[in-house]
Amino acid sequence: MKKYIGLALILFLLTGCSIHRVEEESFESIIDTVLYKDTTLYNTSFDGYKLYLPRGSTVEEKKEYNLEIKNNKNIYYLYVDTISYYYKTIVDHDIDNNIFYSKNLSYKNSYGYIDITEIGDKYFLEMMYNYTKIETYVEKKYLQDAFLDTCRMLSTIKFNDSAISYKLSNRELVTTTDEFSIFKSKKKDDNFLKYVEKYDRYENNNQTAQDQDIIETED
């Protein structure tokens, strides 16, 4: 299994009331010190859940429970499956030793997986954890930053049980393909390469377009 270790890098990770310094951390270390960390941090709330967005990140678009998040380096697509959360659905994920990085996740009552697929000079990162999935398509030099940001966000997802229960009982939860596909790694999709090509074009269009309707989050 390949592991990408970035250049020397000093990062401060806010977890609870403490600060952790990470230098040249491997993916495994970031998972242990960031993703598998109990924290009550959050700076962004929506109807049904809340989370912590890394400093400098903004929500560019919101559709139902799903978000497009952007910072000065990467664009992240976050999908939340509130229905599977409500019914505590768990689906197995098979580790793929033929891709750049693949791992199953399990910490206390939270489960998920990571798949990173190398495509040319870029990497497609999929991380699903605690009924939430984040996808991003990045250059090699931004991969470790993207991995760290993704772990930060997923570690802080907290659901509002009463809001979700109310919407479900009143049939306000919308079932979409995105919601129920978060358990499935896109690398298994027959149209994976076509999907990534569209993803890449969409990302480039976003980066060149003027910012509109940006939702600012608290620091």
Backbone torsions as a table, in degrees:
resi	resn	phi	psi	omega
1	MET	NA	127.1	179.8
2	LYS	-79.8	149.8	174.8
3	LYS	-134.2	134.9	178.9
4	TYR	-99.5	121.7	176.5
5	ILE	-113.2	119.7	-175.0
6	GLY	-73.8	175.5	174.9
7	LEU	-66.4	164.8	-177.3
8	ALA	-52.3	134.2	-167.4
9	LEU	-156.2	129.4	180.0
10	ILE	-112.1	121.5	-176.3
11	LEU	-129.9	141.5	175.2
12	PHE	-106.1	125.6	-177.6
13	LEU	-111.2	119.7	177.0
14	LEU	-84.5	118.7	176.1
15	THR	-137.3	107.5	-174.6
16	GLY	67.1	-130.7	-178.9
17	CYS	-101.0	4.1	-176.7
18	SER	-107.4	163.5	178.3
19	ILE	-121.5	131.1	-179.9
20	HIS	-116.4	135.7	176.3
21	ARG	-99.9	129.7	-178.8
22	VAL	-119.9	124.2	178.4
23	GLU	-126.3	121.9	177.8
24	GLU	52.3	43.7	-178.0
25	GLU	-76.1	142.2	172.5
26	SER	-80.1	167.3	177.5
27	PHE	-57.1	-41.7	-177.8
28	GLU	-60.9	-42.3	-179.5
29	SER	-66.7	-39.1	178.9
30	ILE	-64.9	-39.5	177.1
31	ILE	-60.2	-46.3	-177.3
32	ASP	-68.3	-39.0	-173.7
33	THR	-91.9	-18.5	-176.6
34	VAL	-118.1	-58.9	-176.3
35	LEU	-66.6	-46.0	-179.2
36	TYR	-88.7	56.1	-178.5
37	LYS	-132.3	127.7	177.1
38	ASP	-75.4	124.1	-177.8
39	THR	-146.0	151.3	176.6
40	THR	-112.4	12.6	-179.3
41	LEU	-68.8	138.5	167.3
42	TYR	-163.2	150.5	176.4
43	ASN	-135.9	5.1	-177.7
44	THR	-141.2	129.0	-178.5
45	SER	-126.3	140.4	173.3
46	PHE	-132.4	170.5	-179.7
47	ASP	-70.7	103.0	179.3
48	GLY	120.8	-25.1	179.3
49	TYR	-164.1	166.8	175.2
50	LYS	-140.8	161.0	-179.1
51	LEU	-160.5	171.7	176.2
52	TYR	-104.9	123.1	173.8
53	LEU	-97.8	132.9	179.1
54	PRO	-56.2	149.3	-179.5
55	ARG	-53.8	136.4	179.8
56	GLY	89.7	-0.9	179.9
57	SER	-93.2	145.6	176.2
58	THR	-132.3	152.2	174.6
59	VAL	-89.8	112.5	-177.6
60	GLU	-83.1	-32.6	-177.0
61	GLU	-153.2	143.5	176.5
62	LYS	-130.4	129.9	177.2
63	LYS	-134.5	112.6	-172.1
64	GLU	55.3	-120.2	-179.7
65	TYR	-96.3	0.9	-172.9
66	ASN	-97.5	147.4	-174.0
67	LEU	-130.4	149.5	164.8
68	GLU	-109.9	118.8	-174.3
69	ILE	-115.8	136.3	-176.6
70	LYS	-132.8	138.8	167.4
71	ASN	-128.4	-168.1	-173.8
72	ASN	-74.5	-4.1	-179.1
73	LYS	-118.1	-43.1	-170.2
74	ASN	-135.8	163.5	172.1
75	ILE	-116.0	132.8	-178.8
76	TYR	-120.1	141.3	176.3
77	TYR	-114.7	117.8	-174.5
78	LEU	-110.2	128.2	-180.0
79	TYR	-121.7	131.6	-179.0
80	VAL	-117.4	129.0	179.1
81	ASP	-106.9	86.8	-177.3
82	THR	-70.4	-28.0	-179.4
83	ILE	-70.0	-46.3	177.4
84	SER	-64.6	-34.5	176.2
85	TYR	-62.5	-45.2	-177.4
86	TYR	-61.2	-42.1	-177.9
87	TYR	-92.9	2.9	177.9
88	LYS	54.2	47.8	178.1
89	THR	-75.6	134.4	177.3
90	ILE	-128.1	129.0	-179.9
91	VAL	-122.2	134.6	-179.1
92	ASP	-69.9	150.2	176.1
93	HIS	-127.0	132.5	-179.7
94	ASP	-92.3	127.0	176.5
95	ILE	-66.3	135.4	-179.7
96	ASP	-111.4	105.2	-178.5
97	ASN	-77.9	-1.3	-179.0
98	ASN	-93.6	-5.2	178.4
99	ILE	-105.8	176.8	-174.0
100	PHE	-58.5	-43.5	-179.3
101	TYR	-157.9	134.0	180.0
102	SER	-148.9	132.5	-175.5
103	LYS	-156.4	143.0	170.6
104	ASN	-89.7	146.6	-176.9
105	LEU	-115.8	139.1	176.9
106	SER	-157.5	120.3	177.3
107	TYR	-147.9	116.2	-175.7
108	LYS	54.0	-117.7	-178.2
109	ASN	-103.9	19.6	-179.9
110	SER	-112.1	137.6	-176.2
111	TYR	-134.3	162.6	177.4
112	GLY	168.8	-156.3	-178.6
113	TYR	-159.7	165.3	173.0
114	ILE	-130.4	131.4	170.3
115	ASP	-130.4	125.9	175.0
116	ILE	-122.0	119.0	-177.8
117	THR	-110.2	127.6	178.2
118	GLU	-85.2	125.5	-179.2
119	ILE	-131.3	100.9	-176.2
120	GLY	65.2	-124.2	179.6
121	ASP	-101.2	17.8	179.5
122	LYS	-127.6	170.3	-178.8
123	TYR	-132.1	133.5	175.8
124	PHE	-101.4	113.1	-177.2
125	LEU	-103.0	124.5	173.8
126	GLU	-122.5	124.5	176.2
127	MET	-134.1	120.1	177.8
128	MET	-115.1	129.4	-177.3
129	TYR	-158.0	132.7	176.9
130	ASN	54.6	49.1	174.4
131	TYR	62.7	22.3	177.7
132	THR	-135.4	139.4	-179.6
133	LYS	-126.3	139.9	174.0
134	ILE	-122.5	134.1	176.6
135	GLU	-122.9	144.0	173.7
136	THR	-154.9	154.4	-177.2
137	TYR	-128.3	109.3	-166.0
138	VAL	-132.6	161.1	172.1
139	GLU	-73.9	159.4	-176.8
140	LYS	-56.7	-40.0	-176.3
141	LYS	-67.2	-17.5	179.9
142	TYR	-105.5	3.0	-173.4
143	LEU	-63.5	-46.9	-177.5
144	GLN	-67.4	-36.9	174.7
145	ASP	-60.7	-42.9	-180.0
146	ALA	-64.8	-40.8	178.8
147	PHE	-62.4	-43.9	-179.4
148	LEU	-65.8	-46.9	178.7
149	ASP	-59.7	-41.9	-179.2
150	THR	-63.9	-44.6	177.3
151	CYS	-63.0	-40.1	177.8
152	ARG	-57.6	-50.6	-176.0
153	MET	-65.9	-46.1	-177.1
154	LEU	-67.6	-29.0	-179.6
155	SER	-70.4	-18.9	-174.7
156	THR	-105.7	1.3	179.4
157	ILE	-61.7	124.8	176.1
158	LYS	-131.0	124.6	-177.7
159	PHE	-88.5	149.3	174.5
160	ASN	-98.7	96.7	-174.2
161	ASP	-59.1	-41.2	-177.0
162	SER	-67.0	-40.0	179.4
163	ALA	-66.8	-41.5	179.6
164	ILE	-67.2	-43.2	178.9
165	SER	-62.2	-41.1	179.6
166	TYR	-62.7	-46.4	-178.8
167	LYS	-65.0	-38.6	179.9
168	LEU	-67.3	-43.2	-179.9
169	SER	-66.9	-26.8	178.5
170	ASN	-100.6	12.7	177.0
171	ARG	56.1	38.3	178.9
172	GLU	-96.2	-9.9	177.6
173	LEU	-75.7	130.4	-178.4
174	VAL	-97.4	127.5	177.9
175	THR	-90.5	120.4	179.8
176	THR	-126.1	163.8	177.3
177	THR	-59.5	-41.4	-178.9
178	ASP	-61.1	-41.0	-177.1
179	GLU	-59.8	-45.4	-174.2
180	PHE	-90.6	-4.2	178.0
181	SER	-93.9	-0.2	-177.2
182	ILE	-67.6	-20.8	177.7
183	PHE	-79.2	-15.6	-176.1
184	LYS	-102.7	125.1	176.7
185	SER	-71.0	133.2	-178.0
186	LYS	-68.3	-17.4	178.5
187	LYS	-64.0	-19.1	179.4
188	LYS	-88.4	-5.6	-179.0
189	ASP	-76.1	136.2	178.8
190	ASP	-61.5	-25.5	-178.5
191	ASN	-101.4	27.2	-173.4
192	PHE	-57.4	-50.8	-177.2
193	LEU	-63.9	-39.0	176.9
194	LYS	-64.6	-38.7	178.7
195	TYR	-61.5	-46.8	-178.2
196	VAL	-64.8	-37.6	177.7
197	GLU	-61.2	-42.4	177.4
198	LYS	-65.8	-40.6	179.0
199	TYR	-59.5	-43.9	-178.2
200	ASP	-65.2	-42.8	179.6
201	ARG	-66.1	-40.3	-179.8
202	TYR	-64.6	-40.5	179.6
203	GLU	-63.9	-44.7	-179.3
204	ASN	-64.6	-37.7	177.1
205	ASN	-63.8	-39.6	179.0
206	ASN	-64.7	-38.7	-175.8
207	GLN	-71.5	-25.4	-178.2
208	THR	-97.0	-15.6	-178.8
209	ALA	-81.0	156.8	176.2
210	GLN	-74.4	145.3	-179.5
211	ASP	-68.8	133.2	178.0
212	GLN	-137.2	143.7	174.8
213	ASP	52.0	46.2	178.7
214	ILE	-77.9	132.2	176.5
215	ILE	-94.8	111.6	-179.1
216	GLU	-77.3	144.3	176.3
217	THR	-112.6	162.7	179.5
218	GLU	-73.5	151.0	174.8
219	ASP	-75.9	NA	NA
